[in-house]
Amino acid sequence: LREPSLGPSFGMKGGAAGGGYAQVVPMEDINLHFTGDFHAITSANNLLAAMIDNHIYWGNALGIDQRRVTWRRVMDMNDRALRSIVSSLGGVANGFPREDGFDITVASEVMAIFCLASDLDDLKKRLSNIIVAYTRDRKPVRAGDLNAHGAMTALLKEALAPNLVQTLEGTPAFVHGGPFANIAHGCNSVLATTTALKLCDYVVTEAGFGADLGGEKFLDIKCRKTGLAPDCAVLVATIRALKMHGGVKKEDLKSENLKALGAGMANLARHVENVQKFGIVPVISINRFSADTDAEIALVKEHAKKLGVEALMADHWAEGGKGAADVARAVVKAAESGKSKLKLLYPDDMPLVEKIRTIATQIYRAKDIDVHKPVRDQLESFEKMGYGKLPVCMAKTQYSFTTNADTKGAPEDHVVTVREVRLSAGAEFVVAICGEIMTMPGLPRVPAADSIDVGTDGRIVGLF
């Protein structure tokens, strides 16, 4: 599993340690500072930022063009006020003022490198390859040119070891790394996954949000880079979410609505098709809510049967492992069948803009992409620098197949606008930022932080 970020824990979504009888523990520790991995990643990222500005301050021997510093600072909190700032104000002693900005830690390239590194040497090499700026004649300046990679590795050395915790029932779980799946690649660390594979017969790992985001990135980035190939994919659905995709408002989701549920099944069908495009056998796990009716459950199972996929109820929130036993048996059956044969969505040598178009048309079902000339020029420059064979990491809203968060269901023939691209030379992928998605989220009107406190007995309350 991925580690929770403090941004959502104090923002809108809450923590990420599970709920009911389906939890990893200790929940409060995991949802807050845990073992300090995120702090180490934040510190390594910001050490590099400090060394860039320090190099410019002390003479700029590398000839960094201050207008072309691409490295951003990070913090593990939602803070929209820091998205775009001016740094080094206050006079000569504070350096050269320039435009700057913060991302949330989980969107940092250091986080991606941390999760994709195979060992300490690979981590150091990848950190060295980070492109932080360009000179006036457009030559890249790397973290290795600043001799920052050694100190960054020192900060990350202990964090690189996977964190072993357990569920309420004593099942071991690695919780390590935590890139978001909407603005980053959305998978836990390669080290945690490969370690787990050496220790047991079946490893369950997760990729954030839907098969269109974390799922696609798990297969097209993590599996491409590591040689991993899943034997089965579990699509997690809820009847509530499917009714919302069928047009039901949030406040009405507890009422039975078979018509809306039937319409919303188009969304689940799209995810099934997307998984099958990669050659992986899907199993549908319907996470049960108390308001789900027998008729609604039967409808989902009937629709799934028409898709040729098994759908099973999972009641692990209320019953623990026993409540998910049927899903587990279906997963074992699918895995043992040997039918899953991973097929990547696009080849390495496809041009970057065509990789973006392939994901948009094949996975999001867009009719095309909208890429303005400055963005196209940027992609072409990445290719000329030798990065044309890298995979693409799409950054877009998690609420829709489109770039409009309000468009539910399974829309087709929309256009995906790519407003910015970023080269992650150390992580070895290109980020395509689509629509209005932000790499530094903001807090909602009523953040979860409003309800979090420490009681008179010293126990934390309000975390969920």
C-alpha angles and dihedrals in degrees: 000000000000122000117251119253120228088229096072092030089064095026129055111305099049126211130334107225096104127248145252110006091338101079141124113224150259083039098183093050094046092049094048127035097330108173094338097256094136091048090052091050091047091049093048091049093048094044087060091049091050092049091052093054091040091054091052091047094053097053105295097245091179092056095237112188103228089210090060103050103132099179114103131198120243142205130182097241137082106255118153091183090072098053093098121016141152113240134198095037120152106070144299095314091062097057133242115333114236141156112275140158148189132244125192111266094248090062093053119115086228088063091050092048090047090055097044100042115110096203143342095284091050089049092053093046092050092047089051090054095056110122107222103170146344133241123237089268090052098254113150121248114208134202087247090059088060092046088236098128096079095054091043090053090050090056091050100040098099094034090060091073110093116248114239117208133149142234122247086266095051100257109149117244132183112217107188136147124357122212112166115244096222098053100018137026096285103217135116120244124301088225092058093048096046092044091052091050089060093052108050147016099252128031121193114198129174137222119200127261117341138346087264094062120019092017095053091045093047089056102035098039113019097036093040091054099042107031091241116149122187120226093209140002123220115209109204114211137168128206088228092058093045091052089051089053086052091058105269118142118239094249091055099049095103092064120088111255114167094174093056091042091054091050092047092054087079087074093054091045089056091054090049090052091048093054091047090053087066091053093249124135110236128212119192118225112194106204105216125233122191092245094057111116128215090244092054092048091049091050093054092048091048093051091046090052089055088054089053092244131121115239120193135181116246117199098171093128088067101027107026119219093346089063092058098041094106091054090048092053091050090050092051090049092050093045093048092049090073091216096126111096112171116233116183116226096234138010123252093245096057111113113262095245090052091051088055090047092049093054092045096049101034101038105023093032092229117162090225147329128258110221116169120217097259090055092046089050090051091052090049090051090053089053092049088052089057100259099110094109095059120112121247125247110203118213110200143128116298093211099074144021084239128061089254109089092206096058105097134181121035106317122186137194095033124137123242111214116209107202100173141008127205128194115226097189094170096047087042102230139095118237116219110198110207134193116336099326114142127214088209110050125208129227119260123245090267108028123199086244088076090071102038117101145140116252127222088264091059094251122134114242132189099038112130 
